[in-house]
Amino acid sequence: MHGTSASPQRLNAAQRSAHIREVVLAKGVELRQRYPTLNHQDVMGAGILAFALVGMIGSATLYMTGHMAWWACLLLNAFFASLTHELEHDLIHSMYFRKQRVPHNLMMGLVWLARPSTINPWIRRHLHLNHHKVSGTESDMEERAITNGEPWGFARLLMVGDNVMSAFIRMLRAKIWAHKISIIKRALKVYAPLALVHWGAWYLFLGFHAANGIAHLLGTPIEWSATTLSVMHVIDIAAVVIIGPNVLRTFCLHFVSSNMHYYGDVEPGNVIQQTQVLNPWWMWPLQAFCFNFGSSHGIHHFVVKEPFYIRQMTVPVAHKVMREMGVRFNDFGTFGRANRFVRKEATAPQEVRAAQV
């Protein structure tokens, strides 16, 4: 059942999903045969991690020694950090050093250090594996946490780029105190210690420079102590080399991910309805800092065990068969429907049939 031989009209959702899986897996096998290096998955993962970390340290060094502009360092490190996000995702699915706990956990620790804005990856493993089981439902805590299913507005914009703000707004919305306290406890547990330090430093950075800006406009500059100024000098550097890159990367990833996943009216277990391919030209600035997530992540829902670099290489073949089997592409209506799958407007008969199968 390859190419266009399978007619989507005669297949139910599970059969269409299986066909996509079969075609994409076959492409992965072909790629490994053509490029034997791809068979050395552990080495590939460790090599990509080394490349990303050397890149981040190198650009930070060039910036700190005056050989690179702050904005170039920030953009480069956001890109390198996006590689480590993809590695963490693969590690969660046990794709590198699966039977060697020391190098596996060392990689988990290093990708967390490169992205201190994120939750503990060992905790995220449980959330992410649950995401695959219950994608698009209220039980999908991972996607709900990054605003999937929220109506678009100022609150969602704040929540998309800031993990702690997301938890804070959810706490404010909670109706009873027991629920509010449970949200606070959970946030402290999953974000300790790196994300609490990261976001705390980010708020200090914003607050310090906002206070100085307002004081300058009022013509009454603030006389900060020498200690405060020396601490802020360190935070200013961190804002360029690690904090800012991860704020940018977080916003791009969460914006793309939360809008390419559907929520609320997805049939349980129907992978066709879980995601769309979101790859319009105008989203390239966002895709650049989440490693083309909107284009490639939908493939992962069908073929879970392929590492991210092979998934990227299968994109042309995968997109062709996904389109044939009824996966949506660039459904921008999701922004107005709070990510619901069902469209309000009239739908094509074939798509209605596909959604009902």
C-alpha positions in Angstrom: 0.0 0.0 0.0 2.4 2.7 -1.2 2.2 5.9 -3.2 -1.4 6.8 -4.2 -2.7 3.2 -4.4 -4.6 3.6 -1.2 -7.9 5.5 -1.7 -8.7 7.6 1.4 -12.5 7.4 0.7 -12.4 3.6 1.2 -10.3 3.7 4.4 -11.2 4.5 8.0 -9.0 6.8 10.1 -7.0 4.0 11.6 -6.2 2.6 8.1 -5.2 6.0 6.8 -2.9 6.5 9.8 -1.4 3.1 9.2 -0.8 3.9 5.6 1.0 7.2 6.5 3.1 5.3 9.0 4.0 2.6 6.5 5.1 5.1 3.8 7.1 7.3 6.2 8.9 4.3 7.8 9.8 2.9 4.4 11.4 6.3 3.5 13.4 6.1 6.8 14.7 2.7 5.9 15.6 3.9 2.4 17.5 6.9 3.9 19.4 4.7 6.3 20.4 2.4 3.4 21.5 5.4 1.3 23.4 7.1 4.1 24.8 4.4 6.4 26.0 7.1 8.9 22.3 7.5 9.9 22.4 4.0 11.4 24.7 5.2 14.2 21.9 6.9 16.1 23.7 7.3 19.5 26.7 8.9 17.8 24.5 11.2 15.8 22.6 12.3 18.9 25.8 12.9 20.9 27.4 14.7 17.9 24.5 17.1 17.4 24.5 17.8 21.2 28.3 18.6 21.1 27.7 20.8 18.0 24.9 22.8 19.7 26.8 23.2 23.0 30.1 24.3 21.3 28.0 26.7 19.2 26.3 28.2 22.3 29.6 28.5 24.2 31.5 29.8 21.2 29.0 32.6 20.3 28.7 33.5 24.0 32.5 33.9 24.2 32.6 36.0 21.0 30.0 38.3 22.4 31.6 38.6 25.8 35.0 39.4 24.2 33.5 42.1 22.0 33.7 40.1 18.7 30.0 39.6 18.1 27.0 41.9 18.3 24.5 41.1 21.1 21.6 40.4 18.7 23.7 37.9 16.6 24.7 36.0 19.7 21.0 35.9 20.9 19.7 34.7 17.5 22.5 32.1 17.1 22.0 30.7 20.6 18.3 30.5 20.2 18.9 28.3 17.1 21.5 26.1 18.9 19.1 25.7 21.8 16.3 24.6 19.5 18.6 21.7 18.5 18.8 20.7 22.1 15.0 20.8 22.4 14.7 18.3 19.6 17.3 16.1 21.2 15.4 16.2 24.5 12.3 15.2 22.7 14.1 12.2 21.2 15.6 11.3 24.5 12.2 11.3 26.1 11.3 8.6 23.5 14.6 6.8 24.5 16.2 7.2 21.0 19.8 7.7 22.2 21.7 5.4 24.6 18.5 3.6 25.4 20.2 0.8 27.3 23.1 2.9 28.7 21.7 5.0 31.6 24.8 7.1 32.3 25.2 8.7 28.8 21.4 8.8 28.4 20.9 10.8 31.6 24.0 12.9 31.0 22.5 14.0 27.7 19.2 14.7 29.5 21.0 16.9 32.0 23.0 18.8 29.3 20.0 19.6 27.1 18.2 20.9 30.3 21.2 23.1 31.1 21.1 24.5 27.5 17.4 25.4 28.0 17.0 26.4 31.7 13.6 27.9 30.9 12.0 24.5 30.7 10.6 22.0 33.1 12.6 19.1 34.5 13.0 16.7 31.4 12.6 13.6 33.6 9.2 15.0 34.7 8.4 16.1 31.1 8.9 12.5 29.9 5.7 11.4 31.8 3.8 14.5 30.5 4.9 13.9 26.9 4.2 10.2 26.7 0.8 11.0 28.2 0.4 13.7 25.4 0.6 10.9 22.8 -2.0 8.8 24.5 -4.6 11.6 25.1 -3.6 14.3 22.5 -6.3 17.0 22.0 -8.1 16.2 25.3 -8.3 18.0 28.6 -6.0 15.4 30.0 -3.2 16.5 27.6 -1.4 18.5 30.3 1.7 19.2 28.2 -0.2 21.0 25.4 -2.7 22.6 27.7 0.3 24.1 29.6 1.5 25.9 26.5 -2.0 27.3 25.7 -3.5 24.7 23.3 -7.3 25.2 23.4 -7.1 28.7 24.8 -9.0 31.5 23.0 -6.6 34.0 21.5 -6.2 37.2 23.4 -3.7 39.1 25.5 -3.7 36.4 28.2 -2.7 33.7 25.7 0.0 35.9 24.2 1.5 36.3 27.6 1.2 32.6 28.4 2.7 31.4 25.1 6.2 32.8 25.7 6.5 32.5 29.5 6.1 29.2 31.3 5.8 30.8 34.8 3.3 33.4 33.6 1.2 30.6 32.1 1.1 28.8 35.5 0.4 32.2 37.3 -2.6 33.0 35.1 -3.9 29.4 35.5 -3.6 29.9 39.3 -5.5 33.2 39.1 -8.3 31.6 37.1 -8.7 28.6 39.5 -12.0 28.9 41.3 -11.1 27.4 44.7 -8.0 27.8 47.0 -7.2 24.1 47.0 -6.9 24.2 43.2 -4.8 27.4 43.3 -2.4 25.9 45.9 -2.0 22.7 43.9 -1.1 24.7 40.7 1.6 26.7 42.7 3.0 23.5 44.2 3.1 21.7 40.9 4.8 24.7 39.2 7.4 24.9 41.9 8.1 21.2 41.6 8.4 20.9 37.8 10.3 24.2 37.3 12.8 23.8 40.1 15.6 24.7 40.1 16.7 25.9 36.6 13.5 27.5 35.3 12.8 29.3 38.6 16.3 30.9 38.4 15.9 31.6 34.6 12.5 33.3 34.8 13.4 35.1 38.0 16.5 36.6 36.3 14.4 37.5 33.3 11.9 39.4 35.4 14.8 41.2 37.2 16.3 42.1 33.8 12.9 43.5 32.6 12.2 45.3 35.8 15.6 46.9 36.2 15.6 48.3 32.6 12.0 49.4 32.8 12.7 51.3 36.0 15.7 53.0 34.4 13.8 53.8 31.3 10.9 55.4 33.3 13.4 57.3 35.6 15.2 58.6 32.5 11.9 59.9 30.9 11.1 61.6 34.2 14.6 63.1 34.4 15.3 61.5 37.8 17.9 58.8 37.3 18.1 56.1 40.0 21.3 55.8 42.0 21.7 52.1 42.2 24.2 50.5 44.7 27.5 49.1 43.3 26.3 45.6 44.3 23.1 46.0 42.4 25.0 47.2 39.3 27.5 44.4 39.4 24.7 41.8 39.8 22.8 43.4 36.9 25.9 43.4 34.7 26.0 39.5 35.1 22.2 39.3 34.4 22.6 41.5 31.3 25.2 39.2 29.9 23.1 36.1 30.8 20.1 37.8 29.0 22.1 37.8 25.8 23.8 34.4 25.9 21.2 32.1 27.6 18.0 33.8 28.9 17.0 35.9 25.9 17.7 33.0 23.4 15.4 30.7 25.4 12.7 33.3 25.8 12.7 33.7 22.0 12.9 30.0 21.4 10.1 29.3 23.9 7.7 31.8 22.3 8.4 30.4 18.8 8.0 26.8 19.8 4.9 27.3 21.9 3.2 29.5 19.3 3.8 26.9 16.6 3.1 23.8 18.7 -0.1 25.1 20.4 -1.6 26.1 17.1 -0.7 23.0 15.1 -2.3 20.6 17.6 -6.1 20.4 17.8 -8.0 20.5 21.0 -11.4 19.6 22.5 -13.4 17.8 19.8 -10.7 15.3 18.6 -11.8 11.7 18.4 -9.8 9.6 20.9 -7.0 7.8 19.2 -7.6 9.4 15.8 -4.1 10.6 14.8 -5.4 12.2 11.6 -7.3 14.8 13.8 -4.5 15.4 16.3 -2.3 17.8 14.3 -2.1 19.8 11.1 1.0 20.8 9.1 1.5 24.5 9.7 4.2 25.8 7.3 3.2 29.0 5.6 6.1 31.2 4.4 5.3 33.9 6.9 6.0 31.5 9.8 9.6 30.9 8.8 11.0 33.3 11.4 9.2 31.3 14.1 10.2 27.9 12.5 13.9 29.0 12.5 14.0 28.8 16.3 12.0 25.6 16.8 13.7 23.6 14.1 10.8 23.6 11.5 8.4 22.2 14.1 5.2 23.2 12.4 6.2 21.4 9.2 7.7 18.2 10.8 6.0 17.5 14.2 2.8 16.1 12.7 4.9 13.3 11.2 6.0 12.4 14.7 2.5 11.6 15.8 2.3 8.9 13.1 5.9 7.7 13.4 7.0 8.2 17.0 10.4 6.5 17.0 12.2 8.4 14.2 14.8 10.9 15.4 14.2 14.5 14.5 16.9 14.7 11.8 15.4 11.8 9.9 11.9 13.2 10.3 13.2 16.4 8.6 14.6 14.3 5.7 11.3 12.5 5.2 9.2 15.7 5.1 8.6 15.8 1.2 7.4 12.1 1.1 5.5 12.4 4.5 3.7 15.6 3.4 2.5 14.0 0.2 1.0 11.0 1.8 -0.4 13.0 4.8 -2.2 15.3 2.3 -3.6 12.3 0.4 -4.9 10.7 3.6 -6.7 13.8 4.8 -4.3 15.5 7.2 -4.9 19.3 7.2 -2.4 21.8 5.9 -2.3 25.4 7.0 -5.7 25.5 8.6 -5.5 29.1 9.8 -9.1 29.0 11.1 -7.6 27.3 14.2 -6.6 30.7 15.5 -10.2 31.8 15.7 -11.6 28.4 16.9 -9.3 28.1 19.9 -7.8 25.1 18.2 -11.1 23.1 17.8 -11.0 20.6 15.0 -14.5 21.2 13.6 -14.8 24.1 11.3 -17.9 26.4 11.6 -18.0 27.2 7.9 -19.2 24.7 5.3 -16.7 21.9 4.7 -16.0 19.9 1.5 -18.0 16.6 1.5 -14.8 14.5 1.4 -13.4 16.3 4.5 -16.6 15.9 6.3 -16.5 12.1 5.6 -12.8 12.0 6.6 -13.6 13.8 9.9 -16.5 11.4 10.6 -14.7 8.1 9.8 
